[in-house]
Amino acid sequence: MSRLGTETAFEVLARAQQLERSGRKIIHLEIGEPDFPTADHIVEAGGRALREGWTHYGPSPGLLQLREAVAEDVARRRNIAVDPSEVVITPGGKPIMFFAILALIDRGDEVIYPNPGYPIYESMIEFVGGRAVPYGLREEHDFEVDVGEIIHKITDRTRMLVLNSPQNPTGGVIPREALVELAKVLVDRDIFILSDEIYSRLIYEGEHASLAQLPGLRERTVILDGFSKTYAMTGWRLGYGVMRPDLAQQVAKLQTNANSCTASFTQIAGVAALRGDQSCVDRMREEFRRRRKVIVEGLNKIPGFRCRQPHGAFYVFPNITGTKRDSKTVANAILNEAGVACLSGTAFGASGEGYLRFSFANSVENIQKALDWIGEWVKKNL
């Protein structure tokens, strides 16, 4: 248990809520959750499923009808052939990274992962006794992966590479050209790729690309995706992994041991999400695009802050080295004194020092108000 990490976003949320209970007004820009309601047709499908009796155990890999819908959707959007036997449905996307690492990583195996990056990658690697080997995502390169750095860090002990695009916390997107360059090296090595594509429908420029689309890597790539970010279904707890059938069987066995199965009625709602009207996704993405412009322009007007425009997800990762204070100090002060909840860049690894993460999954009105409050705090304190 001493090797197990946590996710700071939930800790900051709890502190922010405690301040609210004491009468403080807090603007929440810390949690990675769309602020939109789940679309009506999905909610109706879930309610109908409850009334029709989808309230019992289902198969550990997931209901066949949802695995078929996922296979169709992945094939359509990524142009790769997928069979339902390659799909495992889980309560949220996070179990896929947990189960894949449990199934594939032995003590001492090396896993190359992004830093700054989603903190559960490092937590799970260290929990199973693996060696976490970080690669950087640098501001001067627009937070894109440095393929040369990844290649340099591959050794005979490397068993897995973790990729995340669009990326949390930076909003960076891996271009197809970089994946092609990386694939040339990976194709001849016995390395699995955990490709976290949970934000794949939230890209503002260009199109999503996956290593699974490239020759020779389909069988060694585990795609992690889900419904939380795309369809504003975080509380429904519905995600999935796409992987070769023999690995899917092992991941389903881990699911049997961990939580038996994913809730049946949420899976029926998931079928409606994938096969129903997609305009809800398009509207949400366009609203996030509008908010992105507001928060990036606003942060760049605050002394001591410097912010690049993210190409995906709904986060900005501004550089705050101009404040001459460390990230955690600034994040705590902004929460306690300015009333704006955000995350220190170090919540995403040591390489996040000098940065903050703001989620722009909040209204333009609240984002503008948060920018004003931060600006006032800077004037008084820096």
N, C-alpha and C positions, 0 to 999 in steps of 0.2 A: 504493500500500500504506500510505502514511502516513495516509490518511484512513480506513482500515479499523479498526474497533473490535474488541472481544472480549467474551466472556461470563465475568464474574468468578467465577461459581459453579464453573467447572471449575478455575480457578486456586486458589481456596480449598480445593476438594476435594483437589488435589494436595498443598497444604501440610499439610492435615489428615492425609492418608495418610503423609506423610513423618514427622510427629510420631508416628503410630502405629507406624511401623517402628522408631522409636527407643525404643519401649516405653511411650509415653503412651497413656492411655485417652481416646478422643475420641468425643463424641456428635455425630452428623452431622445438623444441622438446616439445612444450606446448599444441598443439591442439590434441584432441583425434579423429583423422581422418586417415584412411588408405591412403597412398600416391600412391596407385595403381589406374589405370583407371578402370572404370566399364567394365566388360567383353563385348566383341564385340556382342555376341548373345543377351545380355540384351539390349544394346544400339540399336541394329537393331530392336528388338521387340518394344521398345519405339518409335522409329522413324516411324515404320510401323503403330503403333497404332495412331499416330498423323495424318498420311496420310489417314488412314481409318476412321477418324472422331471420335476417342475417346477423344473428347475435350469438352464434355458437363457434366452436373451434373450426379452423380451416386447416388445410395442409401447410406444413412448415414453409415450403418454398413460396407459398402464396396461392390465391385462387387462380385457376387456369384462365378464367376470362380476363383477369387483370394482367397476367403474364403475357397473354396473347396481345392485349392492347399495348403493353409496353414494347413488346417485340416489334409490332407494326410501327409504333411511333419512332423508336430508335432507328429502324431501317429507313423510314421516310426522311428523317431529319439528318441522319449521318451517312446515309447511302451505304449501309453495310447490312448484310443478311443476318438476321437474328432469329433463333428458334426459341419458343417459350421455355425449353429445358435449360436455356442459358440465363434465365432471369430468376432472381430471388427477391421477393418482396419483404421489406423489413419495416418496423415501426420507426420511421425516420431514416434519413440517409446515413447517420452516424454509425449504426451497427455494421454497415458494409465495410467501413474502414477498420472497425474493431475486429470483425470476423476475418477479413482478408489478412490482416496482420497476424492474428492468432493462428490462422491456418498455414501461413507461408513463412513466418519468421521464427527461426530458432535462436537460442541464446548465442550472442556473439555475431550474428548476421548483421550486415550493415544496410541501412535504409537511408537513401538520399532524399531529403525533403526540403521544402521552402522555408526560409527564415528571413524576414518575417513571414509567418504563415499561420494557418488555423492551428491553435495550440494543441488540439487533440491528436494531431499526427505525432508530434514528439512524445506526448504522454503515452500513447499506445505502444510506440516503438520501445520506449524505456521500460514500460510495464512488463513486456514479454521478455526482457533481457537483451533486446537488440541494441545495436549501436547507432544512434541518431547522427547522421552526417548532414549538416545544413548546407544549402546553397543560397546565395543572395538574390534579392530582387532590388535593384538599385534605381534610385530616383533619376539619376542622370541617363539611364537607359529606358526611361518611361515605365519602370517596374516590369520590364519584360525579362524572361529567363535568359541567362547567359549560358548558351549551349556549351561553350568551351569550358566553363567552370564545372558544369555537370560531368562532362566527359572526363575532365581531369580528376574528379573525385571517385570515379568508378575503379574498384579494385576487385580482386578475386573473391572477396567476402561480400560484395554487393549482391543483395538478393531482391531489392525492390527500389523503384524510383517513384516518388509521389509527385504528381503534377496537379495543379489547380488552376483552371482557366474557365471563365473569368475568376480573378483571384481575390480572396479575402485575406488581408485587409486592404490591399492597395488598389483594387479595381483594375489591375493589369490584365491584359489578354495575350496569350501566346499565339503569335502568327503562324500560319501554316508553314511558311518557309523555315521557321525555327524547328518545328516538329519534323519536317523532312530531313533537316540536317542531323537532328538527334537520332532519328530512325536509322540512319546509315550506320551508326555505331551500335545501337541496341539490337538490331536484327540478328547479329551473330553472337549475342551474349544471352546467357540464361538468367535474365532479370525480368521480374514481373513489374508492371506499371500499374499503380493505383491512380487512375485518372478521375479526379474529383471535378465533375462537370455540373454541379448543382445549380450554377448560375448560367447555364448554357443558353437559356432563352432571354437573358438580360444583357444583350450586347448592343452597343450604340453605334459602332462603326464596324463594317465588315461582317464576316460570318464566322460562326463557331467552327473550330477544327479540333479533331481528336486523333491521338496516336492510333486508336483502333481502326481508323480509316486507311492506314498505310500498310503496304504489303509486308507480311511476315510478323506483324505485331498484334494482329487481332486476337490470337490465342493466348497471348501473355499480357493482355490489357484487361483490367477490371474497371469498368465504367461505373462510377457512383453518380446517381442522379435521384431526383425525387420531386415531390409536389409542393414542398413547403414554400420555396421562393417563387417558383413559376406561377402557382395558382393561389398564393396567399393561404396556404393550408398548414401553417406551422403546428397548430394545436391538434390537427388530425393525426399527426405522427404517421407519415406514409412516405417511404422511400424505396429505392430498389438498386440492385447491382446487376450488371450484365457481364458475364464471364463464361469461359468455356464450361461445358457440361460437367466434367469430372470435378472441377473446383466448385461449381454451383452445388453439387451434392454435399460436399464437405461444409460449405457455408450454411446450407440448409440444416445440416446436423448440428452445427453450432447454434443455429436459431432454435432448434428443438430443445437443446440444453439450456438456453438462456431465457427464452420467453414463449416457447411453444409455437406461436404464430402471430401474425399481424391481425388486428381487429377486422372481422369480415365486412362489417358495414362500411368502414372507411375504404376498403378495397373496391367495393361496388361504386362508391363515390369517385374513386380514382379512375374507373373505367369511363364514367361520365365526363371527367375532366379531360382525358386524353382524346375521347372520340366526339366530344361535344364542341360547342362554339368556342373558338379560340380568341375572340375579340377582347375578352377580359384580360388576356395576357398582353395583347397589343396596346390596349389602353393604359395598363399599368406601366409598361416599358416607356411609353411616350411621356407619361407624367413624371417618371423618374428622370427622363432626359431633361425635362423642364427644370426640375429641382436641382439636377446636377449643375446646370449653368448658374443658378442662383447661389449655391453654396460655394462653388469654386471661385466665382468672381468676388463674393463677399469675403472669403477667407484671405484672398490675395490683397485685399485692402487693409487688413489688420496688421499693424507693425509687428514684426517678429515672426509672421506666418508666411509660408510659401507653399502653394498647392498646385499640383499638376491635375489635369483633367483625366478622370478614370475612363476607361473604354468599356467597362462592364460592371456588373453587380450594382450595389447601391451604397458604396462607401467611398469616402475620400480619405487620403492619408497625408495630411499636410505636414511639412517640415516646420518644426517650431524651435530650431536651434537658435534662431534670432532672438528668442526670449532670454537666452543665457540661463535657462533652468532645465532640469531634466524632465522627461516626459511624465513620470508619475506625479511629480510635484505640480506640474501645470494641470494635469487631468484632475487631480484632487482639488486644486484651488478653483478651477472652473466650475466643478460641481458644487463645492461648499460655499463659495463666495459669489459666483455668477449665476448659479442655478441651471447650468447646462451639463447634462450627463454625457460623457464620452469615454473612450478607452485610451489608456496609455499605449503607445506603440510597443512597449515591452510586454504587453499582454500577449503579443504574437511572436515572442522570442527576443533574444538579446539584440538582434539586428534592428529591432523596432525602436531602439533608443533614438531620441531626437524627433519623434513623430507622434501624432495622435491619430486615432481613427474616429471619424464621425460617420454615422449612418444617416443618409438623407431619406430614410423611410419615414418621413413626417411631412406635414403640410408646408407649403411655401411660406405661409404666414408664420408658423412656428420656427422654421429655419431662419427666416429674416430676423425674427425676434431674438433667437439664439445668437446670431451674428452680432446684433446690436449689444447684447449683454456681454459677450466675450470682448467686443471692442471697448466697452466701458471699463471692464476689468483691466484690460491691458493699459488703458490710459492712466488708471489709478495706481497700478502696481509695477509697471515696467518703465 
